[in-house]
Amino acid sequence: MLRDDSEGAVAREAAALAERLALPVLRIAEIAPDDLVLVMGPRGLELRAGDAALRNGAWVDFSARRIPAAGRPRRGHADAGQPLRRALGRRPGFVVDATAGFGDDTIALASWGHRVLAVERSPVVAELLADGLRRALADPALAELAARITLRCADATTALRALECPPDVVYIDPMFAAERTSSALPRKKIQLLRRLVGTDDDAAELVACALASGARRVVVKRSLRAEPLAGRPSASYRGKLIRYDVHVQSRK
Ligand SMILES: C[S@@+](CC[C@H](N)C(=O)[O-])C[C@H]1O[C@@H](n2cnc3c(N)ncnc32)[C@H](O)[C@@H]1O
């Protein structure tokens, strides 16, 4: 946690956050290049690399999406052909985003009218999400969209087992090692996230748990050449570098 030298509300908030996360509060001179730091900046809570602690980092930003009221899918909507949107199915429903990360997909799901339970197991990442959600709820242009999102800091296997009713969809986007063959470098956000949480080597277990949750669909994001995580999918929707494997199930 980078210390803001000014006194007042921000400094107190930063100290409380550092205590919650059991992190030290540092002065700029104390930050090592290899550190990852949380900064309470003008845009909200940010994750920054230690060697770029004075530059922009990554933060959860709902404002990138300004959504039509009620977020209903519309004919001709810019996202209509988006592979993730097609993988989720047409009707808005209850979606568990089991790997919420920086929330980009969570925000997209909510913008398409779904009610979203966003689950993130890293307490640091969950704080970044909570901060973004708080800012969005306070913004009249985003409050309706943000109100469709509930955030839980937990392992999604535990969260899925605790659900009272089965979700319509479980969406899983695990962190894999950067693909050497991929022409595009991962975005800065993903690089920072990978440094913080590592790779999700237990993703197959999460997919198995999602399939056991009674969800009608389980959607798994994979790189184009990767093997499916749960046998042959019912369908796959392909983008340029990734695909979404869809496992459709009938409810018992
Ligand atoms: C590749 S990122 C997801 C990116 C996200 N879709 C977005 O749009 O920002 C994977 C995230 O899922 C989290 N994660 C992985 N397995 C999880 C699990 N079993 N339960 C909860 N979170 C998990 C990781 O901590 C990481 O933040």
The ligand as an SDF file (V2000), in Angstrom:
LIG
                    3D

 27 29  0  0  0  0  0  0  0  0999 V2000
   -7.9060  -14.1770  -16.1090 C   0  0  0  0  0  0  0  0  0  0  0  0
   -8.4820  -13.4220  -14.6560 S   0  0  0  0  0  0  0  0  0  0  0  0
  -10.1590  -13.0430  -15.0540 C   0  0  0  0  0  0  0  0  0  0  0  0
  -10.2820  -11.7690  -15.8180 C   0  0  0  0  0  0  0  0  0  0  0  0
  -11.7110  -11.2930  -15.8620 C   0  0  0  0  0  0  0  0  0  0  0  0
  -12.5480  -12.1390  -16.6930 N   0  0  0  0  0  0  0  0  0  0  0  0
  -11.8110   -9.8360  -16.3160 C   0  0  0  0  0  0  0  0  0  0  0  0
  -12.6000   -9.5350  -17.2290 O   0  0  0  0  0  0  0  0  0  0  0  0
  -11.1100   -8.9900  -15.7340 O   0  0  0  0  0  0  0  0  0  0  0  0
   -8.7470  -14.7510  -13.5230 C   0  0  0  0  0  0  0  0  0  0  0  0
   -9.1900  -14.2780  -12.1260 C   0  0  0  0  0  0  0  0  0  0  0  0
   -9.9360  -15.3210  -11.5230 O   0  0  0  0  0  0  0  0  0  0  0  0
   -9.5580  -15.4830  -10.1820 C   0  0  0  0  0  0  0  0  0  0  0  0
   -9.8430  -16.8850   -9.8480 N   0  0  0  0  0  0  0  0  0  0  0  0
   -9.2830  -17.9970  -10.4000 C   0  0  0  0  0  0  0  0  0  0  0  0
   -9.7990  -19.1120   -9.8930 N   0  0  0  0  0  0  0  0  0  0  0  0
  -10.7310  -18.7180   -8.9830 C   0  0  0  0  0  0  0  0  0  0  0  0
  -11.6060  -19.4070   -8.1120 C   0  0  0  0  0  0  0  0  0  0  0  0
  -11.6080  -20.7560   -8.0380 N   0  0  0  0  0  0  0  0  0  0  0  0
  -12.4330  -18.7040   -7.3270 N   0  0  0  0  0  0  0  0  0  0  0  0
  -12.4320  -17.3350   -7.3880 C   0  0  0  0  0  0  0  0  0  0  0  0
  -11.6050  -16.6200   -8.1750 N   0  0  0  0  0  0  0  0  0  0  0  0
  -10.7680  -17.2970   -8.9660 C   0  0  0  0  0  0  0  0  0  0  0  0
   -8.0850  -15.1140  -10.1620 C   0  0  0  0  0  0  0  0  0  0  0  0
   -7.6860  -14.6980   -8.8630 O   0  0  0  0  0  0  0  0  0  0  0  0
   -8.0280  -13.9820  -11.1770 C   0  0  0  0  0  0  0  0  0  0  0  0
   -8.2520  -12.7190  -10.5700 O   0  0  0  0  0  0  0  0  0  0  0  0
  1  2  1  0
  2  3  1  0
  2 10  1  0
  3  4  1  0
  4  5  1  0
  5  6  1  0
  5  7  1  0
  7  8  2  0
  7  9  1  0
 10 11  1  0
 11 12  1  0
 11 26  1  0
 12 13  1  0
 13 14  1  0
 13 24  1  0
 14 15  1  0
 14 23  1  0
 15 16  2  0
 16 17  1  0
 17 18  1  0
 17 23  2  0
 18 19  1  0
 18 20  2  0
 20 21  1  0
 21 22  2  0
 22 23  1  0
 24 25  1  0
 24 26  1  0
 26 27  1  0
M  CHG  2   2   1   9  -1
M  END
$$$$
